[in-house]
Structure formats: structure tokens, C-alpha cells
């Protein structure tokens, strides 16, 4: 007897939903941004041939596995990109099983405030709750600085002090009743991540960022090849992250999770920043692991995505 197909919903609007107090329908979210519409087809790279992929609109030559968000069809279960209230409401209407942790628990785990509170902070960094604290921190902190919003990702939500409309940024962000994290801008020499599901390690990847900290590409493959002389950083990272994952599980979170880290140069030495952010969802690094394990076993894979060039791997 064949199993009911799994429906993949690649909701890369995940962070936007975390920030937005309003509960918009799934159709609205899936059409909310060109990148969201592009990436909703990402599961074609890792889903099985029997699975289905939910899309907001069909392209000119649609894959046979695509299903429209407003069309009726039967599936056995949902595999999301990240936990979603919009998916939960959509699934309930169609009587499709979909379990998720408490929404506030999801927001807590994904907030950089949680990462900051449960891991060793960067020197001179600070949690800032209002404009006065932000201005005081900027005045007493030497060198280049960056302010991070709680739910920004891949460099988005970062404000480089000295560039742009600083006063407007502070006013807009603090109006959300959320803090900012102030950090010195450090010289990063090596970036990597670990991917987990329900506290079980799925693998580790190395990734490339541009000079502003924005994602460029992910390397997946044999650990010794992609980490090289930085395997020590991975081991230290794992020792610090595993107790944090126990805390996350204790507050009721379950599902996919990625933890970013980097090595930086400080006072002439290379130092590990063991937790940069925690993403309680699938990630591009998770996707790279899936593709590498299925299509390039024992070999290294370079996986990348950009709005102009789309998805590429080699």
C-alpha cells in the first residue's frame, strides 16, 4: 500500500511572520515578496518523487508535484520550512495534521535576544532597550559597530552605525517594543553552522558571507575537508550548543534548528563566537546538507542562492 504524500510548504516568510502580530492567510504570505515566491519551489531539490510542493501560482511549465494553495487535494502530512500560524490555520481548514509548539515559544527561540542571553557574548556587546541606552552604548564603544534586530537574518535587520538614517532606525525599531543588540564589528575569519532536529545533530556546514555579513554560499561535505584547520572551532561550538538545546527542548520547542557561529580575530588571536544566532527552522545550510548527502555523497558541495541568479550548486 502506497503512503499518502507529504506536502512541502517552503514558508521563507518565516521571520516576517515572527515580527508581524497580525495573522495573515497563507496565500497572502506566499505572495508577499518575489523571493518568497521563488523559494517556495526549493523543496523540489530534496523532496521525494512521491511528495507534493505547495505554491501560490503555477509557472508556465509547472512540475507535476506542484499544488496550488487554494486548490483541494489530499495529503498525509505537512513538512514546513519553519513553524507557522498561517500554515496551522490553512491545515486546520483542510483537516490536515499539523503540530507546532506554542507560538510565543517559537518567537522566543528565534529571537537574537534568546541567543544573546544563553551564550557567551562578544566583548563590548550589549542588549539595548531604548534610545538612551543605544546612544550611551554607541558613545562608549570604540570602533565600527552594528545594531541587530531580534528577528533579522542573513544580514537583514543589521544597521551599521554611521551609515543611513540612524535616528529613524532607532525610532522605528524601538516602537516595536523589542530590544536591539549592539555589537562591535569584528574581523570574521571563518563562518559555519550546525543543523539539528529535536536536539539531534544532522550535520555541519561552512558558509561564505560578504563583508556586510550577508549570506553568499554554503559548503557541505566531509568535515575534515570543509573545516580544515578550524575543526577545533566546531568541537568548542558543539560543547556550548548542546546544553542550550536542552534548554530549548525543555521550554517545549521541537523541529528543525540551525545554529550559526564564527571565528574572529581579536587582539591578534582567533577566537570563537560559538552562537551568533539560532534559527528555529530549516536553513540554506540544511538544504545544502540534503543535496550533498543525496547527490554528492563523500564529496564537497557549494550551494548558493541570490535573487538575480537563483539557486546554484556545484
N, C-alpha and C positions, 0 to 999 in steps of 0.2 A: 504493500500500500504506500503510495507516494505521500509525502508530508505536505501540509499546507505551506505555501510560500511565505518567506519572510519579506516584509515591506521595509525597505531602507528609506529613511527620511533624513536627508542631509541638511539639517537646520543650522547653517552657518550664521544665521542671525542671532545666535545664542546670546552673545554679550549684549546686544541691543535689547533683547527681551529681559535680561537681568536688570538693566538700567531703567527700563520703562515700567512704571506702575500700572499702566493700562493693559488690559488683556485683549489684544487684537486677535482676530481669527487667523488660522494658519495660512489661508490663502493670501491675506494681506501681508503677512511676514515673508512668505516665499516670493512675493513680487516687490519687496521693499527696496531692493538695491540690485544693480546689474551683476555684481559679484556673487550675491546670494543666488540669483537665478542661474549663473554659470556653474557654481559649485554644487547645485542640487543634483547634478548628474555624476558627481565624483564617485558614488558607490559602484558605478559600472566597472571601476578598476579593481574592486576587491569583493564584490558580491558574487555569489554562486550563480550559475546559469539558470537555476530554477527560481531565483529571487526576483522581486519586483522593486522598482525605484519610483518614488512619488515625485512628480514635477508639477509646477504651476501651469506650464504651457508646453505644447509639443513643438519641437523643431521641425524643419521641412522634411527631414528623413529620420523619423523617430526610431529609437531602439525598441524592439518588441517587448522589453521589460518595463518600459515607462507606463505609469498610470497617472491620470490627471487627478488633482486633489479634490475636484468636485464630482468625479465620476464614481458610480457604485462598483465595487469589486470585493472579493473575499480574500483574506489573508489570515495566516495563523498567528503572527506576532509582528511587532514593530521593533526595528533596530534604528535608534536615533543617532544623531551626531552628538547632541547634547540634550540634557533633560529639558523638557519644555511644557509649560502650561498650555500653550496653543495646541501642541500635539495631543496632550491629555484630553482636552476638550473635543478635538476632532475625533479621536479614537473612541471616546465615550458615546458620541452621536452614532457611530457606526458599530458599536458593541465589539470593538477590537481590544483584546487585552493590552494594557499598557500600565506598568507600575513605575512609580517615581518616588524619590524621597520628598520630604517636606520642602516646599519652595524656598522658605527662608533658610533652611539648611543648605540648599544648593547655592543661594546667593552668598551665604557666609563663606563656604569653602572656596568659591571662585573669586572672592574679593582679595585684592592685594593686601588689605588690612589684616586678613587672617594669615597670609603668608608671612607678613612682616612680624606679627605678634608671636609666631610659633617657630621662627628660625633666626639664626644669628644675623643681625642687621649689618649693613655696610657702615664703615666708620663715618661719622658726621651726618648720618641719615636721621630722619625724624618723621613722626606722624603729626600732621598739621590739621587742626580742626577749624580754623578760622583765618581771616585775612591777616590779623595782627600776628598770629603765630607764624604764618607763612613769611611775612615781611621781616620779622625778627630773625627767623632761621636763615633767610637769604643774606641778611646783613652780616651775620656772624660766621657764615660758612664760606671758606675760601674757594677760589677756582670755579670752573664750569659746574653748573647744577641743572638738575632736571626735576620737574614735578610730575608725579604719576597719578592718574585717576584710578579708583579701585577696580574698575572693570575694563580698562583699556587693555588691548592685546596687540602683539606683534608691532610695537612701536606706536600704535594709535593710542591717543589719550595721554601721550607724553608732551609736556611743554618745556622747551629748553629756555631757561631763564636768560633774558637779554634778547630774545627773538620773539617778534609778534606782539600782540596786544595783551600785555601781562595783566593789567587791571581788569580787563573784560574777562579774561580766562578765570581769574580768581573769583570774580563776582558770579559768573555763570556756574562754576563747579560747586562753590560753597552754598549756592541757592538750592542744590540738590540734597542738602543736609548729609553729605558724605565727606569724609576727610580726604586729604591728599597725602601722598608720601613724597618727602623731599630727599633726594639723594645726590651726592656728588657725582659728576660724570667721570667715570673711570676708564682706563685703557683696558678693554677686554681683549684677551689673547686666545680664548678658546670657549666656545659655546656648545652646550649639549643638553639632552633631556632624557628622562626615563619615562616609560609608558607603563601604566598599571591598569588592572581591572580587579575591583574588590580586594585591594591590597596585594594582589599577586603581580609580580614583575613580568611584563610581557617582552621587554627589550629596552635597549638604549640606543640613541641616535646622536649624531653630531650635526649641528646646523650652522649655516652661514647667515650672518646678518650684515646689513650695510652699516656705515659709520654712525647712523642715527638709531641703530638698534632694531631696525625693521627686518623682518624675515626675508631671506632670499632663496635658500635651498636647504634640503636635509640630506644627510649621508646616512645610509643604513647598510649594515653588513657585519662581517666578523669583528668582534670587539677590538681585538688587537690591531686590526688594520685601520679602523676609523678613529680609535683613540690614541694609538701610538704611545708616546711618552706621557700622555695625560691619563692613563688608566688609574693612577693614584687619585685623581680628582673624582672619578666615578666611584671608587671604593669609599672615599670620605663622604661623598654625596649620599650613597645608599645608607650608610650608618646613621646619618642625620635624618633622612627622609622616612625611614621605616617607623620610628616612633610617632612621627607626625601623622602617618597614615593610620596608625592605631587610634589616634585621637579623632581623625576624620570618620573612621568606621564607628567609633563609639557614639558620635552625635547623630548617626543614622544615615550617613551618605553611602551610596553604593553606585557602581557603574564604572565607566572609563575615567581615567585621570592621567594627566601628564604633568610632570614637574620639570621646569626649566632651571638651569644652573649655568654658571660661567666661571672661568678663571680670569683674574685681572691682575694687572701689575700695580703693586703698592709698595712705595718706599724701596724700590729696587728688587722686590721679590714677587713671585707669582703666588697669588692667594686665591683660594676657592670661595666663591659666593654660592653656598650649597643650595639655596632656594631663591630663585628670582621671582617666580610666580607659579601658582598651582592652577591648572586648567582642568576643572571637573567635567571633562567632555573628551571626545576623540580629538585628535590634532593632526596636522600635516605629518608630524613625525610618526604617529600611529599608522597613518596611511602608507607612508614610506616603508614601514616595517612589514605591513601586509603584502605590499607589492614585492618587496625584496625576498621575503620568505617563500612566496608562491612562484615568482617568475625568475628570480636570480639567486637561488639558494647557494650559499658558500661564496657569493661574490658581493662586491660593493655596488650600491645604487645611489645615484644622485637624483633627487626628486625636487622639483620646483614648481611654483605657481606664480604667475603675475597677471594682472588684469589685461595687459596687452597681448602677451604671448600664450596665456592659458597654462595648462598642465604639461609638464615635460619630465621625462625620466630617462636616464641612460646608465 
